[in-house]
Amino acid sequence: MEMRNKQRSLNRSVRRRLEIEKILSQYPNLPSNKINEIVHWFKREATAMEVAVVASNLDVQDSYEQFRQAHIDKLTPVELAVTVFICMAVIVALAVGVAIS
């Protein structure tokens, strides 16, 4: 029984990856809801292996690279704010440390 459930889950995962690849092949000519669907898949659903399979698929390689650069690799406003905050905290800590010594 458990083996059958694992097989179903694997089949569902493969079908979903193939669906994402099909959508991705049409990038950049996609509506925003499809872009959001692919972003969600990459960030929340896909395993590292699934991402590697998509990245190595020559049929979608150009679309994947463009998509990844535009939607996955860039910092979100929250990530950018956290990065700036951390940098400022380090600068202040260094300045205080230099002033004390």
ZICOR-V737633 format. One record per backbone hydrogen bond with DSSP energy under -1.0 kcal/mol. NH is the residue of the N-H (numbers start at 1). CO is the residue of the C=O. If there is no record, write none. Layout:
NH;CO
NH;CO
//
This chain:
5;1
6;2
7;3
8;4
9;5
10;6
11;7
12;8
13;9
14;10
15;11
16;12
17;13
18;14
19;15
20;16
21;17
22;18
23;19
24;20
25;21
26;23
27;24
29;26
30;28
35;31
36;32
37;33
38;34
39;35
40;36
41;37
42;38
43;39
44;40
45;41
46;41
51;47
52;48
53;49
54;50
55;51
56;52
57;54
60;57
64;60
65;61
66;62
67;63
68;64
69;65
70;66
71;67
72;68
73;68
80;76
81;77
82;78
83;79
84;80
85;81
86;82
87;83
88;84
89;85
90;86
91;87
92;88
93;89
94;90
95;91
96;92
97;93
98;94
99;95
100;96
101;97
//
